């Protein structure tokens, strides 16, 4: 991997970390609302309840844990630069 491609990935990772940290309260609110929705749906339709429970827990983890935020940004930067053409 060239230094230029690594630099682009690291720059994107830093940008994503700052973006996730800036919207942390909004991510927390969305996670709590999705958690309430999934708990309510567990009684009606368990499949929909469990399917919405996993993203709700992940959003709550992102909003409360810096390492999870960092690894999410690393994954996003890796996916973002995966199909980038080499110069």
ChimeraX commands (.cxc) that place a marker at each C-alpha (Angstrom):
marker #1 position 0.00,0.00,0.00 radius 0.5
marker #1 position 1.41,3.37,-0.92 radius 0.5
marker #1 position 1.82,6.16,1.59 radius 0.5
marker #1 position -0.64,8.31,-0.32 radius 0.5
marker #1 position -3.40,5.71,-0.05 radius 0.5
marker #1 position -2.65,5.15,3.64 radius 0.5
marker #1 position -2.78,8.90,4.22 radius 0.5
marker #1 position -6.16,9.15,2.48 radius 0.5
marker #1 position -7.52,6.33,4.65 radius 0.5
marker #1 position -6.21,7.89,7.86 radius 0.5
marker #1 position -7.58,11.30,6.90 radius 0.5
marker #1 position -11.00,9.77,6.22 radius 0.5
marker #1 position -10.81,7.88,9.53 radius 0.5
marker #1 position -10.10,11.08,11.47 radius 0.5
marker #1 position -12.98,12.82,9.70 radius 0.5
marker #1 position -15.37,9.97,10.52 radius 0.5
marker #1 position -14.31,9.92,14.19 radius 0.5
marker #1 position -14.96,13.66,14.47 radius 0.5
marker #1 position -18.29,13.26,12.71 radius 0.5
marker #1 position -19.42,10.44,15.01 radius 0.5
marker #1 position -18.26,12.33,18.09 radius 0.5
marker #1 position -20.09,15.49,16.98 radius 0.5
marker #1 position -23.37,13.63,16.51 radius 0.5
marker #1 position -23.02,11.49,19.64 radius 0.5
marker #1 position -26.14,12.90,21.41 radius 0.5
marker #1 position -28.25,12.39,18.30 radius 0.5
marker #1 position -26.96,8.83,17.89 radius 0.5
marker #1 position -27.85,8.17,21.54 radius 0.5
marker #1 position -31.41,9.47,21.09 radius 0.5
marker #1 position -31.91,7.41,17.93 radius 0.5
marker #1 position -30.52,4.35,19.73 radius 0.5
marker #1 position -32.90,4.77,22.68 radius 0.5
marker #1 position -35.90,5.29,20.40 radius 0.5
marker #1 position -34.97,2.23,18.36 radius 0.5
marker #1 position -34.51,0.25,21.58 radius 0.5
marker #1 position -38.00,1.21,22.78 radius 0.5
marker #1 position -39.41,0.32,19.36 radius 0.5
marker #1 position -37.67,-3.06,19.35 radius 0.5
marker #1 position -38.83,-3.91,22.89 radius 0.5
marker #1 position -42.40,-3.04,21.92 radius 0.5
marker #1 position -42.12,-5.19,18.80 radius 0.5
marker #1 position -40.70,-8.17,20.67 radius 0.5
marker #1 position -44.18,-8.92,21.97 radius 0.5
marker #1 position -45.94,-8.39,18.64 radius 0.5
marker #1 position -43.45,-9.80,16.13 radius 0.5
marker #1 position -40.28,-11.31,17.62 radius 0.5
marker #1 position -38.39,-11.37,14.32 radius 0.5
marker #1 position -38.80,-7.62,13.78 radius 0.5
marker #1 position -38.03,-7.00,17.44 radius 0.5
marker #1 position -34.76,-8.90,17.37 radius 0.5
marker #1 position -33.83,-7.43,13.98 radius 0.5
marker #1 position -34.21,-3.90,15.34 radius 0.5
marker #1 position -32.63,-4.75,18.70 radius 0.5
marker #1 position -29.17,-5.35,17.24 radius 0.5
marker #1 position -28.84,-1.93,15.53 radius 0.5
marker #1 position -30.27,-0.26,18.63 radius 0.5
marker #1 position -27.64,-1.84,20.86 radius 0.5
marker #1 position -24.91,-0.99,18.36 radius 0.5
marker #1 position -26.01,2.66,18.23 radius 0.5
marker #1 position -25.99,2.79,22.01 radius 0.5
marker #1 position -22.50,1.31,22.02 radius 0.5
marker #1 position -21.29,3.90,19.49 radius 0.5
marker #1 position -22.72,6.74,21.56 radius 0.5
marker #1 position -21.20,5.53,24.85 radius 0.5
marker #1 position -17.87,3.95,23.93 radius 0.5
marker #1 position -14.96,5.70,22.26 radius 0.5
marker #1 position -13.20,2.47,21.16 radius 0.5
marker #1 position -16.36,1.29,19.37 radius 0.5
marker #1 position -16.56,4.71,17.69 radius 0.5
marker #1 position -12.93,4.43,16.64 radius 0.5
marker #1 position -13.32,0.91,15.22 radius 0.5
marker #1 position -16.50,1.94,13.39 radius 0.5
marker #1 position -14.64,4.86,11.82 radius 0.5
marker #1 position -11.76,2.55,10.85 radius 0.5
marker #1 position -14.21,0.14,9.23 radius 0.5
marker #1 position -15.92,3.00,7.42 radius 0.5
marker #1 position -12.61,4.40,6.18 radius 0.5
marker #1 position -11.51,0.96,5.01 radius 0.5
marker #1 position -14.77,0.43,3.12 radius 0.5
marker #1 position -14.57,3.98,1.74 radius 0.5
marker #1 position -11.12,3.45,0.27 radius 0.5
marker #1 position -11.56,-0.18,-0.74 radius 0.5
marker #1 position -12.44,0.34,-4.41 radius 0.5
marker #1 position -10.41,3.50,-4.89 radius 0.5
marker #1 position -8.31,3.41,-8.04 radius 0.5
marker #1 position -4.58,3.40,-7.57 radius 0.5
marker #1 position -2.69,6.22,-9.23 radius 0.5
marker link #1:1,2 radius 0.2
marker link #1:2,3 radius 0.2
marker link #1:3,4 radius 0.2
marker link #1:4,5 radius 0.2
marker link #1:5,6 radius 0.2
marker link #1:6,7 radius 0.2
marker link #1:7,8 radius 0.2
marker link #1:8,9 radius 0.2
marker link #1:9,10 radius 0.2
marker link #1:10,11 radius 0.2
marker link #1:11,12 radius 0.2
marker link #1:12,13 radius 0.2
marker link #1:13,14 radius 0.2
marker link #1:14,15 radius 0.2
marker link #1:15,16 radius 0.2
marker link #1:16,17 radius 0.2
marker link #1:17,18 radius 0.2
marker link #1:18,19 radius 0.2
marker link #1:19,20 radius 0.2
marker link #1:20,21 radius 0.2
marker link #1:21,22 radius 0.2
marker link #1:22,23 radius 0.2
marker link #1:23,24 radius 0.2
marker link #1:24,25 radius 0.2
marker link #1:25,26 radius 0.2
marker link #1:26,27 radius 0.2
marker link #1:27,28 radius 0.2
marker link #1:28,29 radius 0.2
marker link #1:29,30 radius 0.2
marker link #1:30,31 radius 0.2
marker link #1:31,32 radius 0.2
marker link #1:32,33 radius 0.2
marker link #1:33,34 radius 0.2
marker link #1:34,35 radius 0.2
marker link #1:35,36 radius 0.2
marker link #1:36,37 radius 0.2
marker link #1:37,38 radius 0.2
marker link #1:38,39 radius 0.2
marker link #1:39,40 radius 0.2
marker link #1:40,41 radius 0.2
marker link #1:41,42 radius 0.2
marker link #1:42,43 radius 0.2
marker link #1:43,44 radius 0.2
marker link #1:44,45 radius 0.2
marker link #1:45,46 radius 0.2
marker link #1:46,47 radius 0.2
marker link #1:47,48 radius 0.2
marker link #1:48,49 radius 0.2
marker link #1:49,50 radius 0.2
marker link #1:50,51 radius 0.2
marker link #1:51,52 radius 0.2
marker link #1:52,53 radius 0.2
marker link #1:53,54 radius 0.2
marker link #1:54,55 radius 0.2
marker link #1:55,56 radius 0.2
marker link #1:56,57 radius 0.2
marker link #1:57,58 radius 0.2
marker link #1:58,59 radius 0.2
marker link #1:59,60 radius 0.2
marker link #1:60,61 radius 0.2
marker link #1:61,62 radius 0.2
marker link #1:62,63 radius 0.2
marker link #1:63,64 radius 0.2
marker link #1:64,65 radius 0.2
marker link #1:65,66 radius 0.2
marker link #1:66,67 radius 0.2
marker link #1:67,68 radius 0.2
marker link #1:68,69 radius 0.2
marker link #1:69,70 radius 0.2
marker link #1:70,71 radius 0.2
marker link #1:71,72 radius 0.2
marker link #1:72,73 radius 0.2
marker link #1:73,74 radius 0.2
marker link #1:74,75 radius 0.2
marker link #1:75,76 radius 0.2
marker link #1:76,77 radius 0.2
marker link #1:77,78 radius 0.2
marker link #1:78,79 radius 0.2
marker link #1:79,80 radius 0.2
marker link #1:80,81 radius 0.2
marker link #1:81,82 radius 0.2
marker link #1:82,83 radius 0.2
marker link #1:83,84 radius 0.2
marker link #1:84,85 radius 0.2
marker link #1:85,86 radius 0.2
marker link #1:86,87 radius 0.2
view
